[in-house]
Amino acid sequence: MLPLRTSLALGIAILSASAAAAQLLPQLSPPLGTTIGRTLDDVTQTASQAGRPLGSGLGEIDSALERLRRTRLDNLSALVRQHPDDLALDLRGDPAVSDELLLLDPDAEALDAARKAGFGVIGDDPVEGLDIRTVRLRVPGGMDLARAERRLRQVVRGATIQSNPIYRPMDIAAPRIGSKPIARTTAPARAVVGLIDGGVASLPSFSGAVTSRGFAAGAPVANDHATAIASILLGHGKIPALVPGGSLLSADVYGRDPRGGSALSIARALGWLAGSGVRIVNISLVGPDNPLLAKAIAAVDKRGVVVVAAVGNDGAAAPPAYPASYPQVIAVTGVDAKGRPLIEAGRAKHVDFAGPAADLLGANAAGGYRLLRGTSYAAPFVAGTLANLDPRQRANRSAAVAALIRLAVRPANVRGALVGRGVVCSKCATR
């Protein structure tokens, strides 16, 4: 159950506006969208019954948020069931690559102990550009992932041991693979933004160049989620460019790989972007806390890279989302056209800013248009705003936050904690 103050703030926002949410519900599609759509339907129905006692309405809102939390857990389990040869639940109950564990910067003694316990070495690979070494170990035959991690912790002392968890794109409708070719242009441009997501389609309507690289099997390959984010930044037809003439370095961590979106692939993408001179990175993916991802985020932060990440759409009752919850990251939530927080917005250990996140228009991978809703699409409004600033104003996270504070607007009648320091680029919304 959420605290009364949080429920009241969400309740006021929802009870005052159901029309916009109702317009979006038909856009939801299976598998993820169907369940979340039903939850949002319940919330909308609660909102429409304005004559009922406020306490009763708040109770139903709490109930809807709890169902949103359970929906998240159901979706994670379903993801593993759909790919039993590739994914498994790790020791913390998070989906991860099924047959491997990672050792972070291990010494020879740790590796020897792992081998003696039956863990074979799959690969000994540095994360290029970040001075991080990872060793991938194969889970012994007949041992599930959670048991293997528990066993490895018993036999290897003093080493950082972890699974290789999967991070999910935060879209109400599941990202669709597009038919358009992947963007691979390399022309220089005024401002550069890095994007870690799926692949971006090659659309001639983009105002700037896109350079793509894959970090998963079959990547890069275009999908709707990443292409929509790119269209907010670079424009598309009737969608104005937030960063006119800018360029995008797109790191596809999904491709056609069921194991796509792993912590290791995201760390490698961060290394590539940092080594390419990118200083602003947008990540609209969520997953668990992870030592490798935490170390990669800290490493790029030391190099002056500002990471902007969405808090996700799993609702306020879900665990804190990562990478948004890392202290080096600018965490972004979403608001509707009237500045009210989205009911499905997830949470992070801190929320810095909000951005437009409902009734938005974006491109799809086939070159058409689609309606967008979710915190995924709030993050690029913050990242794009930073890209338009003088580099000295975004030289590091502290400078970037200070610059954004001067531009952010605090909506009336919305508790500050729900939108951080305010809404960025509210008039830039692609509606």
BAKOLTI-309744 format. One record per residue (C-alpha): x, y, z; residue in one letter. Coordinates in pm, whole numbers, padded with zeros to 5 digits, always signed. Layout:
// BAKOLTI-309744
XYZA...
END
This chain:
// BAKOLTI-309744
+00000+00000+00000M+00134+00344-00090L+00163+00621+00171P-00151+00834+00198L+00025+01146+00069R+00148+00965-00242T-00193+00811-00302S-00361+01150-00259L-00130+01318-00510A-00184+01041-00763L-00555+01035-00689G-00600+01407-00753I-00413+01377-01081A-00616+01078-01198I-00956+01192-01073L-00915+01523-01255S-00843+01374-01597A-00955+01049-01749S-01018+01156-02108A-00655+01165-02218A-00584+00825-02065A-00895+00675-02222A-00786+00794-02568Q-00459+00607-02528L-00596+00276-02408L-00687+00143-02756P-00321+00184-02854Q-00213-00082-02605L-00128-00420-02755S-00020-00765-02628P+00167-00911-02464P+00272-00636-02224L+00012-00382-02326G-00294-00598-02272T-00234-00647-01901T-00119-00293-01830I-00407-00166-02041G-00656-00345-01819R-00493-00193-01513T-00512+00156-01664L-00874+00086-01760D-00948+00018-01394D-00784+00346-01295V-00975+00535-01563T-01303+00381-01444Q-01220+00494-01091T-01152+00843-01220A-01488+00861-01396S-01680+00792-01075Q-01613+01133-00929A-01920+01121-00708G-01786+00838-00495R-01613+00904-00160P-01251+01011-00202L-01124+00742+00035G-01289+00472-00172S-01131+00611-00490G-00787+00620-00331L-00826+00259-00222G-00900+00156-00578E-00600+00352-00702I-00377+00169-00455D-00531-00156-00573S-00461-00065-00936A-00101+00017-00853L-00064-00317-00677E-00197-00491-00988R+00057-00297-01191L+00328-00432-00960R+00200-00787-01005R+00181-00732-01380T+00551-00655-01380R+00630-00981-01200L+00403-01179-01432D+00569-01026-01738N+00916-01110-01611L+00817-01471-01552S+00649-01488-01893A+00966-01358-02058L+01163-01646-01908V+00899-01902-02005R+00906-01778-02365Q+01284-01829-02388H+01368-02121-02155P+01693-02202-02337D+01823-01847-02310D+01682-01690-01992L+01631-01793-01630A+01547-01625-01301L+01858-01544-01102D+01912-01549-00727L+01712-01225-00687R+01428-01336-00914G+01531-01122-01210D+01547-01255-01570P+01908-01314-01674A+02113-01505-01929V+02044-01864-01829S+02378-02042-01854D+02638-01789-01747E+02762-01594-01449L+03004-01303-01446L+03312-01236-01237L+03409-00872-01224L+03785-00799-01232D+03872-01142-01082P+04221-01246-00974D+04387-01577-01065A+04288-01737-00733E+03919-01663-00791A+03928-01807-01141L+04107-02120-01023D+03848-02177-00749A+03565-02133-01001A+03719-02384-01242R+03768-02642-00967K+03399-02606-00878A+03301-02691-01237G+03251-02343-01380F+03416-02329-01723G+03542-02000-01868V+03334-01885-02168I+03526-01564-02225G+03770-01327-02061D+03672-00990-02203D+03746-00630-02113P+03476-00368-02155V+03654-00152-02410E+03694+00210-02312G+03605+00163-01945L+03896-00035-01797D+03659-00303-01670I+03735-00673-01703R+03462-00934-01700T+03501-01311-01711V+03199-01510-01822R+03162-01849-01655L+02944-02132-01781R+02694-02273-01532V+02766-02643-01464P+02530-02886-01634G+02222-02982-01435G+02244-02672-01212M+01994-02388-01246D+02112-02027-01250L+02009-01930-00897A+02166-02242-00745R+02482-02190-00951A+02519-01832-00828E+02473-01946-00469R+02733-02219-00518R+02984-01986-00684L+02956-01742-00394R+03043-02026-00158Q+03360-02132-00341V+03489-01795-00462V+03557-01552-00181R+03626-01182-00219G+03523-01157-00586A+03226-00970-00733T+02990-01239-00863I+02678-01159-01057Q+02430-01286-01309S+02394-01112-01645N+02041-00969-01604P+01817-00845-01883I+01698-00483-01904Y+01364-00411-02070R+01261-00130-02303P+00987+00073-02141M+00708+00084-02395D+00340+00028-02325I+00317-00174-02646A+00589-00428-02707A+00855-00293-02949P+00793-00421-03301R+01077-00512-03533I+01064-00283-03834G+01100-00352-04204S+01314-00050-04280K+01693-00093-04294P+01902+00003-03996I+02049+00353-03991A+02423+00352-04063R+02510+00704-04179T+02820+00873-04042T+02798+01240-04138A+02917+01486-03868P+02668+01713-03694A+02643+01996-03444R+02537+01802-03133A+02573+01432-03062V+02346+01218-02843V+02409+00853-02760G+02115+00613-02748L+02127+00268-02583I+01817+00079-02690D+01710-00128-02988G+01813-00029-03339G+01705+00290-03514V+01549+00268-03860A+01704+00454-04152S+01442+00724-04214L+01524+00997-04470P+01309+01241-04271S+01559+01256-03983F+01721+01601-03965S+02057+01457-03858G+02284+01160-03905A+02257+00826-03726V+02549+00589-03672T+02460+00242-03546S+02648-00042-03383R+02521-00374-03252G+02590-00532-02913F+02371-00842-02943A+02319-01125-03190A+02172-00998-03515G+02215-00634-03415A+02171-00371-03530P+01811-00415-03642V+01548-00143-03627A+01260-00150-03381N+00973+00086-03299D+01086+00181-02949H+01430+00313-03044A+01306+00470-03367T+01037+00664-03179A+01298+00802-02939I+01520+00896-03233A+01229+01077-03399S+01181+01296-03090I+01547+01395-03106L+01594+01426-03484L+01242+01498-03606G+01030+01307-03856H+00787+01469-04101G+00541+01668-03892K+00742+01595-03575I+00985+01886-03524P+01346+01803-03439A+01436+01866-03076L+01804+01872-03179V+01797+02016-03533P+02095+01900-03736G+02218+01688-03445G+02345+01335-03477S+02275+01012-03296L+02507+00726-03207L+02275+00430-03165S+02385+00124-02968A+02148-00166-03032D+02167-00402-02733V+01876-00622-02850Y+01904-00712-03218G+01716-01039-03268R+01869-01197-02959D+01651-01339-02676P+01948-01262-02451R+01955-00902-02571G+01951-00613-02327G+02192-00776-02082S+02401-00581-01833A+02716-00679-02022L+02580-00553-02355S+02479-00220-02198I+02823-00183-02037A+02990-00246-02373R+02760+00007-02538A+02854+00266-02275L+03221+00199-02345G+03172+00247-02719W+02980+00573-02675L+03230+00716-02426A+03520+00618-02652G+03345+00784-02947S+03333+01119-02770G+02962+01114-02683V+02884+01325-02377R+02505+01274-02348I+02351+00926-02337V+01979+00841-02331N+01876+00505-02179I+01505+00418-02173S+01553+00069-02029L+01496-00066-01679V+01614-00359-01473G+01779-00448-01141P+02081-00308-00963D+02391-00479-01095N+02761-00442-01003P+02883-00438-01364L+02629-00180-01478L+02696+00031-01168A+03069+00026-01239K+03016+00113-01607A+02789+00407-01519I+03044+00535-01265A+03323+00498-01521A+03151+00705-01792V+03048+00962-01532D+03418+01014-01446K+03479+01075-01818R+03223+01357-01826G+02942+01157-01986V+02596+01264-01868V+02355+00968-01860V+01980+01036-01875V+01755+00740-01791A+01380+00678-01765A+01228+00547-01442V+01009+00298-01631G+00638+00218-01637N+00607-00050-01369D+00423+00174-01123G+00520+00328-00792A+00494-00005-00607A+00770-00165-00819A+01131-00184-00697P+01356+00113-00782P+01451+00108-01150A+01809+00096-01274Y+02012+00253-01426P+01792+00554-01333A+01856+00493-00960S+02234+00522-00980Y+02349+00853-00826P+02547+00949-01138Q+02235+00931-01358V+01973+01198-01430I+01648+01012-01355A+01344+01116-01558V+00975+01048-01498T+00680+01139-01719G+00382+01374-01712V+00075+01424-01927D-00019+01738-02122A-00135+01911-01803K+00180+01832-01609G+00029+01549-01404R+00245+01244-01326P+00164+00927-01517L-00008+00670-01295I+00215+00395-01440E+00542+00583-01391A+00793+00373-01204G+01018+00498-00931R+01387+00546-00872A+01591+00618-00561K+01586+00976-00683H+01381+01160-00947V+01553+01460-01100D+01312+01585-01367F+01001+01500-01565A+00934+01527-01935G+00631+01500-02166P+00518+01137-02175A+00156+01111-02294A-00036+01176-02617D+00294+01207-02802L+00352+01142-03170L+00657+00944-03282G+00791+00752-03577A+00772+00378-03613N+01036+00159-03775A+00838+00139-04099A+00849+00518-04141G+00494+00590-04029G+00360+00739-03707Y+00244+00598-03374R+00102+00737-03051L+00344+00722-02760L+00296+00701-02387R+00546+00620-02115G+00855+00747-01939T+01073+00610-02221S+00970+00909-02425Y+01017+01163-02147A+01392+01089-02123A+01484+01213-02475P+01322+01550-02404F+01572+01594-02121V+01865+01451-02317A+01781+01664-02621G+01753+01978-02409T+02102+01910-02275L+02236+01857-02627A+02127+02208-02724N+02318+02369-02436L+02670+02504-02444D+02903+02210-02364P+03027+02395-02056R+02674+02387-01914Q+02668+02006-01936R+03032+01928-01863A+02925+01681-01592N+02612+01569-01413R+02618+01850-01157S+02649+02117-01424A+02377+01955-01633A+02134+01938-01339V+02202+02304-01254A+02134+02406-01615A+01814+02203-01632L+01685+02351-01305I+01692+02693-01470R+01479+02560-01756L+01238+02333-01568A+00884+02435-01477V+00705+02312-01168R+00341+02223-01242P+00082+02372-01010A-00086+02138-00761N+00164+01855-00815V+00384+01751-00526R+00748+01825-00614G+00877+01478-00531A+00665+01331-00810L+00831+01542-01081V+01169+01607-00922G+01291+01958-00988R+01025+02019-01249G+00917+01944-01606V+01171+01997-01882V+01068+02095-02233C+00694+02082-02167S+00628+02296-02476K+00841+02067-02695C+00593+01778-02676A+00533+01615-03014T+00153+01635-03016R
END
